[in-house]
Amino acid sequence: MSKSPDLMRCGYVAIVGRPNVGKSTLMNHLIGQKISITSDKPQTTRHRILGIKTTEQAQYVYVDTPGVHTGTKKHINRMMNKAAISALADVDVIGFVVEAGLWTAEDLIVLEKIKSATAPVILLINKIDKLADKTSLLPFIETVQSLAEFKEIMPVSALKGNNLPQLESLLSSMFPESAPIFPVDDVTDKSMRFLATEIIREKLMRKLGQELPYSVAVEMEEYKTTPRITNISACIWVERSSQKGIVIGKQGQKLKEIGTDARLDIEKLIGSKVNLKLWVKVKEGWSENERILRSLGLDEQ
């Protein structure tokens, strides 16, 4: 029977793993566009984000998730874990991302959650380009392979693009045949307003120290588009007064750098000039307050 021209291979792929294994970088490279923000700090991703790629033969719906982690004292951390684990339901394939040569207790936690899922699992061994000793890869694969049944094991480099075409070919062969799930021009389920907010938070993650980024949040207050310019106002929330000065910096220099970097990236994203205004305010205990987290879209699951 010939395939209907309205049908193609379509499927959801959950990209899961512990923090900082390169899940967001992987999704961005697979769809060929930056949708999820990235930094070298763990727990950069806080939301579940869809990245959509449509070709003539297939539609891939990648579900980028927060990293599953053990530090769950704060409500925000528990919600991030819940968002990641809930993504395992109702997908066609699970991409379990680990770092080449490094297996941790958090990887084991993710693996145990995956074992109860019904979708087939592809083990994606990322960052192979960073392995100093390439001969260590095979013993690592053998060790992890002994822990569970995987549909396939594939070494990849999200950053360099190694084996990503092969991964897409494998995924499409595992998808059911259907009409496109999303319009063929869509690249994400998120709004420009959301993406702009995330870009601002990315610059905070990259510009600030090791601890402070986890105590900040960004809330959009205004997003108005005119034919000539897009006006954006956003509030940066911190948990303590001492943190406010760190974000602003001496004579406002740090906040200015964050704003400039964010504005340039937002302009690239939306293709127009942007007037960006940022404010820093103290909201004690926001990461423990369920109402505030909901207002920031962190309980959307």
N, C-alpha and C positions, 0 to 999 in steps of 0.2 A: 504494500500500500504506500503510495507516495505521500509525503508530508504536506500538510496544508501550508500555503504561503503565509498564513497568519500565525503559525505556530513556530516555536523555537525552543531550545533548551533553556529553561529558566529555573533559578534556584537561589535560596538563601544560604549564605556561608557565615557561620559564627566564627570570628577570630578571637580566640581566648588564650589566656596565659597569665603568668605572674607579671608584676610591674616591670617595665623597662626591658622587655625582650624584643621590642620593635614592632608591635602590633599595628600602631597607627602609621608608621613608616611603610609597612607592608601594604596596608590598604591604599594609602595615597599613591604608591607606585603601581599597584594593580589597576587602579582606575585612571591613572595618568593625570591626576589633579589633586591638589592639596585640600582635603576636606577636614581631616582630623589634625589638630595641632600637635606639635612634637617638641620635646626638649630632652636634655640628658638626665632629667630628674624623674624618679619613679612617680607614678600616680598622676601624670600629666592629664590623662584622659579621665574625665569624671562622668561623662554621659555615654549612653549607648547611641551610636551614630551609624546611619546607613550610608554606604558609598555604592553608587550604582554605575555599572558599565554595561553598555549595550553594543553588541556587534551584530553582523548580519546573521550569525548562527545562534547566538546565545545572549541572555541577559543575566549578569552576575549581580547579586545584591549582597554586598559584604556588610557584616554587622560588626563594627569595631566596638570593643568593650573596655571598661576600666580593668586594670590589672587586679587579679585576685590576690589579696595580701592578708597577712596574719594580724597586723595592727588594727584592731577593730574597736578600740576604746571609744572613739567618737562616733556619733550617729552618722556623720557623713561617710565614714569608712565602711560602716555596715551597709549603708545604702548603695555604695559603689560596688561592694561585693555582691549584693543582691541583684544589681543591674547586670553584672557580668554573668552570674550563674543563670539568671532567667533567660538569657539569650540562647541557652542550650536547647530550650524547648522550641518546637515548631520551625526548625531549620532543616535543610536537606543535607548539609555537610558541616562538620566541625573541623576547623583548622586550629590545632593545638600547637601554639608557638612556644618553642624553648630556645635557649641560647646555646650555641655549639660549645661543647666542653664544660658546661656549667649546669649541673642539676642541683636544685635546692629543695628545702622543705616546702616552700610555696608551690613549686612545680608539682610536688606530690599531692598537695591539696587540690590543685586544679585537676590533676589526673583522676583523683577519687570522685570528684564531681562529674567528670566526663563519663566515667564508667557507668553511671546510672542513666545516661542519655541514650536515646534510641538511634540517633543519626550516626552514620559512619564517620570515623575520625581519621584525619590525615595528620600525621606528626610532621610539623614544619620546623626543621632545625635551622634557625636563623643565625646570621652573623658569621657565616663560614669564611667570609673575607677577612675576619679579624683573628682567625686561628693562626697562632705563630707556628704551631706544629701541625701540619695538615694530616700527618699519619695518626694523630690522636682521634680523628673524626670517626673512623670505623669502630674502634673499641667503644667510643661513646654511644654510637648508634646501637651496637650490640647490647650494651647495658640497658639503655632505655627501652629497647625492643622487648626485652625480657619482662618488662613490668606490665604490659597490656597488649591487647590485640589491636593493631592499627590497620586500617584499610590500605594505607600506603605510608612510607616514610620518605620525606623529600628534603634534602639539604638545600637551603636557599640563602640568598643575600637580598634582603629587602632594599638595602641602600644601593647596591650595585646592579640589582635586577637579575641576578643569577637564578636560572631555573624558573622564573616567573611565567614565561610562555608555556613551559611544560606543565606548570601547576594549573594554569587556566584550562589547558586542554584536558587534563585529568578531571577538573571540576565539572566542566560542561558535559563530560561523558557520564557523570553521576547525577546530573539534573534530570528531572522529569520534563516531558514535552508539554508546553502550554503556550497560551498567548502571553505577551509581555506583562509582567507584574506592574511595572511603572511605565509612564510615557517614555519613549525612547530617548528623549533629550534630557531627561532628569539625571542628575549626578548625585543627589542626596535628598533625604527627606527633611532636611533642616532649612530654615529660612535664612535669608541674608542677615537679618537682625541677630539670629543666634550665632552665625559664623563670625560676624564682626565682634560679638562679645567674646568668643573663644580666642580670636586673634589677640585681643587686648590681654587676655589672661596668659596666652603664650608668651607675650613679651615680658609680663611680670615674672613668669617662671624662669625665663632666660636671664633677666637682669638682676634678680634678687638672689640672696644667699641660699644655703641648703635647706633651712627650716622655714623661713618666712613664707615661701610660696604656698605652703599648705594651710596657712592662716588667712589667705586672701580669697575673695570672690569678686566677681564683676557682675553688676546688674545694669542692664540697659534702661536708661530713663527716657531717651528720645532718639528716634530714628526716622527722620523725615527726608524724603527725596524730592528734589525739584529738578527741572530740566538742566540746570547748570551745576548743582552741587548737592551732596548729601550731608545733612547736618546730624551729627551723632553726639549725644551726651551720655556718659556712663559713669556710674559710681563704683569705686573700688572699696570694698568693705574689708576692714581688718578687725582683729579681735581685741587689741589693746592699744592704748594711746601711744606707747613707745614704738609700735610698729608703723604708725602713721608717718612719723618723721623719717623712718628708713625708706618707705616707699616714695616720699616726696623728695628726699635728698637735700643736700646743701643748696640753699637758694633755689630749690625746686628743680635742680638739674636732673635728678633721677627720673622724676615724673615726666619731665620734658622729653627725655630720651625714649622712655616707654611710649609716650604719645606719638612721637615722630615715627618710630618703627612700626607701630600699629597702624597709623594713618596710611603709610606707604603701602603696607600689605593689603589693607582694606580697599584702597584705590585700585590696586591690581585685581582684586577679586571682583569688584562691582563695575570696574571700567569707567569710573567718573571721579571727579574731584570730591574730596571729603573735608569737612570742617569738624574736627574731633575735639571735644572738651571732656576732660577727666577730672573727677573729684575723688578725694580720699576721705572716708568717714569711718568712725569706730562703731562697730556693732558687736558688743561683747557676747561671746558664746554662740555666734551664728552657726558654727559647724555642729552644734548640739541641738539647735532649735528646728524642729520638724517643720513648723510653719514657714520659717525663713528658707529652709532648704527647698520646700515646695515652690516658693515664689521664685527661686533661682532655677527651677526646672530640674531639680536633682532627685525628684521622686516620681518621675514620669513613667516608671515601669509599672 
